[in-house]
Amino acid sequence: MLSDGVRGEIGYLCASDVAEVGNGIVLGGKGSFPLNPTMFRAQHGSTRAPWPLKASYRSEVVPLSCEIRSARSWGPRLCKDGFELVSDLNLGPINDDYARRVEEIAQAVTGATRARAYCSAVRRAKEGERKTYAEYAHSDMGHESWCPKLRDVEKSELPPGLLLDDDENIKRYAVVSAWRYLGPEATCRHSHLALLDPRSVKRDDAVHFEIRTSDSFGSNYRLKAPSSSKSAPHHHAWWYFPNMDANSELLFFTVYDSRPTFDAHGALGIPTIIHSAFQDPTRPVHEPQRQSLDLRIFLTWE
């Protein structure tokens, strides 16, 4: 264990270098992926694929040992760093009013004019499952996703929970994720969410990753595994917030921002935060698997 963090395993992609093979996956095809088609459309909408389906896709992931430091003493801010932990909240139960409460918090953190929660995903293990979360480095959008192309996307192609008014004068818009630990213990110790400082990403580190169903398209970014090492690139700065409290803390991170306020040095096609779940190697032996909730929020500034 490090003095202010841990070493944990994060999955990096064995990127394809063959022209006929793409980096991506087709939902419903061979291989496994944690999203079913319904959840996929709720997050990625029903946009049309910008190019024909490739003959095959590669999505092999290799776990690499990473140094993951605690960000609690640093205190990153959403506006400057792309992610932020908000504490001392009274989040209350997950009920019909929960999304409205988080919308208000998101507005207070960002200064947005409006906030709309449009999609949520609960990670809860079923009996016999080892995990229900993605232990590989990824963003939640890529440059071909619906949000970067919002001005050109038909309303029918948007995520089904997102409704936009024709008369809105939107000067800036963004999508943020509000990640909450749900238990079963009071604080998170089994596994955490690691976030990659965007300033530590180089242009050649990431690859565009396609995600398809039979009639819709989405994408994100993955990190390439080094070809000659079992360790992650040393320049990658991974951070996490240990012992997140189930009732009073929310972790916000940027999915997309049309006018970004943090510097990603142009390494990715869009301003977004790469993240990954990882299991805490210092967790108690019989610590139960964690449960969590990811709530996507669409923000606008007028």
N, C-alpha and C positions, 0 to 999 in steps of 0.2 A: 504493500500500500504506500502511495506517495503521501508526503506531508499534507498536501492540500488537494488530493485527488486519488485516482486509482488507475490501474491498467485494465482495460476491458477490450473485448473483441467486437469489432465493427466490420460488417461485410463490405468488401470492395468488389467491383464488377470485373470479371475477366473479359475485357472488351474485345470485340471482334475486329480483326484486321483483314477480313476477307470481304470483298466488295459485294458478293452475292448474299452475305449473311448480315442481318441488321441487329442492332442492340435493342431488344425489346421483347414483348410477349403478347400473345393473343389470348384473351380471356376465353375460357371454354376449350382451349386447345390443350396440348400436352404441357406438363409442368404445373407447378403450383404458384398461386398468387393470392395474397390475403384479401383481395377485393372481389366480391361477386359483381356481376354486370349491373345490378340495381344500384349498389353503392358506387360503382364506377361512374355511372351517369349522374348520380347525385353530386359527385365531386368534380367530374370533368365535363359534364354536359353531354350533348349529342352532336358535337361538331363533326364535320366531314373530314376524312383523312386527306391531307394535302398531296399525297402520292399513292400509287398502287401498293398493295400488300406485297411484301417480299416473300420469297419462297420459304425462308426460314429465319428464325430469330435466336439470338443467344442471350441468356440471362443468368449464366453461371456466376455464383457469388463465392468469394473466398474470404473467410474470417481472418482479419489481421489484428494484431495486438497494438492497441493505441493508448497513448497517455491522455487521460481525460481529467482535466483539472476542475476544481470547484470554482464556480463563478460568483459565489455568494459574497466574497470580500471585494471582488471587482465591481459588481453592480452594473452590468451592461444595460444600455437603454435601447428601446425599440427604435427610436428616432436616429440614433448614432451608430448602433451596432447591429440592428436587425432582429434582436430578441431582448426580452426583458421579463424578469420575474416580478409580479405584483403581489405583495404580502399584506397582512393585516386586513383581509377582507372577511365578510360574512357571507359566504357563498350559498349556504343553505342547501336544501335537497334538490335533486334532479327532478323537476316537475315542469308543468306547463309554463311557469314564469321564469325558469332558469335562463333561457335564451335571452329574454328581455333584460335580466340583471347583467349578464355578460356584455350585452350590447352597450349598456350604459357605462360599464367599466372600460370597454374598448374606446368609446368616445372620449372619456376622461383622459385616457393614456395618450391618445393620438391627436385630439383636438378636431376630429372629423365632424362634419355637419350631421351626417346620418350614419347609422350602423344597422346592418341587416344580417342576422344569423340565418344561413340557408342550408347548412348540412352538418350533421353530427355523426360521429362514429364512436361507439363504446367498445373498448377492448376488454373482454372478460373471457377467461379461459373456461372451456367446457371440460367435463370430466375426461381425463386421459390425455388432454392436450398439453404439450410442453410449453407452448407460448402462443400468444395471439397478436403479437406485435412484430414490426419489421426491423430486424437486426441487420440492416444494411443501409449504407449512406445513400440518401436520395433527397431530392427536393419534391415539392408537391405540384409543381408546374414546370413546363419548359416553354421555349419561345413560340412553339406551335400550339400551345394550349389556348383555351377560349379567352382567358383574361387578358393576355397581352394583345389579342386581336379583337377586343370588345367592340370597338367602333364598327367593325365589319361583320360581326356575328349576328345571325338572325336570332330573334327572341326564342324561337323554338329550339335553338341549339344550346341555349344557356342551361345551367343546372336547374332542375325543375323547381327548386325552392326559392329561386332568385327572380324577383319581379322588379323591373325597372320602369319608371314612368317616362313617357315620351317628352314631357316638358321639363325634365330635370336639367339644370345647368351645371353639369359636372366638370369641374376644372381639374380635379385629381381623384383617382380612385385606387383602392388597394384591397387585397385580401390578406387577412391575418388569421392565424390559428390560435385558439385559446385552449391550451392543454392543461387538463386537471387530473391530478391523482385522486382516485376514488376509494382506495383501500385495498384489502380489508383491514390493514393495520392503520394506525393514526398517521404515520409518516411513511414515505416511500423508501424502501430498503432493498427490495428484491431486484428491481430493474428500473432504469431511468431513461430519460431522453437526453441524448448528447446532441449538441449544436456546434456546427463548424463556423468559426469566425470567418466571414466572407473575405476578409483581407488576407487570409492565409491560403486562398485558393489561386492556383495558377491556371492559365488558359488551357494548358494541355492536361490538366488533372481530371477534367470532367468529360463525359460523353452524353450525347442526347439519347434518351431511352424512350422508345415508342410503346404505348399501351393501347391495344385495340380490342374492340368487340366486333361482332359481325357487321355492325352498322354505325359505330362511333369511334372516335379517336381522342387520345390524350397523350401527354408526354411529361417527362421530368428529366432531371439530370442525375447521373450516377457518377461515382468516383472510380477511376480506373485503378486496378491493382498493379503495383510495380511488377515487372516481369522477372526480376532477379532477387526479390527479398520477401520475407514473411512478415516484415514490419511495415506499417503504414508510412507514407512519406513524412519525414521529420518536420517539414514546414507546416503541416496541418495542425491547427490549434483547435482542439476539441474541448468543449466546456459542458458542465452539467450543474444542476442544483440538487445537492444531496438532501435527503430527508424532507422532501416537499410535503407540506401539511395538507391533508385531505379536505379540510374545511375552510382554509384561509388563504390559499395561494393559487395563482394562475400564472402559467408560463405562456407569454405571447411571442410569436415569431412571424416574420414576414414570409408570405407565400408569393406575393407579387405587389409591386407598387409602381404606378405610372409615373410618379415623380419621386424617385427614391431619395431618402435623406441620409442613407448610410453608403459608404464607399465600398464597392465590391471589386474595384480595380478592373472592371470590364472582363473579368475572367469567365463569367457565365453569360449566356445570351440574354438573361433578364435578371433584375434584382430579386434574389430569393435566397432563403437560408436552407442549406443542406443539413440534414439531421438524421439520427438513427437511434433506435432503442439499443440498449446493451444491458446485460446482466451484471449486477454488482458482485465482484468476486469476494467482497468482504461481508456479504449478507449472512445473517444467521442461518444455520444449517436447515432448519425446518421453516424458514420464512415462506409464507404462501405467495403465489404469483400475484403480481399487482393488477389492479383494474384501473382503467383510465378512460377519459372522455376527450375527444378532439372535436372542437366546435369551430367551424369555418365562419368567418364574418366578413361581409363585403362592406367596405367603408367608402364614403364619398365626401368630397369637400366642394363647396359651392363658392 
